[in-house]
């Protein structure tokens, strides 16, 4: 289990103190934040056909991208490891370049029908020869994430939507 001291930065703690939410923030960490993917989160993560990936460059420049595919796009290998493929896109390689440089990632899995969401943070690496890459036809590399934090994220403000159709790609 993660402690508040390990989970929050000094800047986050300062804001919590200024807004009188330190106690609440500590309760949230104790109640829902773990340093691994717990069993109840595995089927949810593996059932998603999209997620949002946040990365940061070596110089600290952030980016967020949408990653989509068939349900099961992300595979949880064990409580501390997950993998997902990278497919060709616009050729910019912003996220993959950031992973190559800095390795820090955040993944946000959302179900807008129920609504539900789970966040995963970790250290990522890229591979073009991982044996699991064969599970993803058309993928050009595999991202392996060593999980450092996993937690439910409040679903209160998720806009509820019914899925209309999957992408043909």
C-alpha positions, 0 to 999 in steps of 0.5 A, a space after each residue: 500500500 502506498 503512503 500519502 508521503 510517497 503518493 503526494 508531491 510537496 506542491 500537492 500537499 501545499 494545495 491540500 493544506 491551503 484548501 483544508 483537504 489534507 485529511 480527506 486526501 490521506 483517507 483517499 490514499 488509504 482507502 483506494 490507492 495501491 502500488 499494484 493492480 488489485 484483482 477487481 480492476 483486472 477485468 475492467 482494464 482488460 475489457 476496455 477498447 480505449 484508454 487515455 495515455 499521459 506521458 512526459 518528455 525528458 524536458 517535462 513537456 506533457 502530452 495525452 493521447 487516446 489509444 484505442 483498439 479491440 476490447 482487451 487492448 491492454 493485458 494485465 500480466 500480473 499485479 504489477 505489470 501490464 502491456 499494450 500495443 502501439 499502432 501507427 498513427 500520424 507518425 509523430 511518436 509523441 507518446 512513444 518518444 516520451 516513453 523512450 526518454 522519460 518512461 513515466 506514464 499515466 493511463 486512464 480507463 473509462 467506461 462512460 456507460 456504467 460510469 466507471 474509471 480506473 487510473 494506473 501510473 507507472 514506469 514504461 519501456 518499449 520493445 519491438 521484439 517482445 514475444 507478446 507483440 505477436 498478440 497484436 497484429 499490425 502493432 509496431 511495438 509493445 509498451 510494458 508498464 511496471 505499475 507504481 499506483 492503481 486506483 479508482 477515480 471518482 466517476 461523479 463527473 463522467 458524462 454518461 454515453 451509450 456507445 454508438 460504434 467502434 472505429 473501423 481501424 
